[in-house]
Amino acid sequence: MYAAALLVTALGAWTSAQQPTPCCTPDQWEATLVEAGGYVQGSEPKTLMGSIEVSYDFNDKKMALNQMLNNSGIPVQAKVIMRYDQGKMYTIANGACIESDLPTDMPQQCITNGAMFERTMHLGGAGGLEVNSFGLWNVQGVTYGSAQMTATDCLPVSEVIIE
């Protein structure tokens, strides 16, 4: 009887715990993204690996990317500056700067409301970085994705996209 009461109490506490909800990143943040991916072009498999430095400023409606990628052995380096406040995007690559139009409505970086909470985990073991994982289905043409955000302030930690 004692064991059954303990089990009911534990189950009650587990089911009453509030699950994290989708969130938006802070209005300003910087990160280095590491990218590793693959795709098929024609019938030939290709790889895409490298890093992208991101500076995100929702307050001033600006975003900058500095990408250093390797596309199946071909280096791809470019800087992209997005000025939503001016409706312009600048892509700097191979010694040239290309200007293009950009919507003036800057999207806020959020986990969409349709995302499903998957689990909370600690990276680095007990006492490590606590992150919430959300499953993404059919978002912007993506068949499945999973995004992990810090539990305390919704900073992006990792993302997996399968198209």
Beta strands, then each sheet from edge to edge (+ up, - down):
strand 1: 28-41
strand 2: 44-57
strand 3: 62-71
strand 4: 74-83
strand 5: 88-93
strand 6: 96-101
strand 7: 116-123
strand 8: 129-139
strand 9: 142-150
strand 10: 156-162
sheet 1: 1+ 2- 3+ 4- 5+ 6-
sheet 2: 7+ 8- 9+ 10-
end
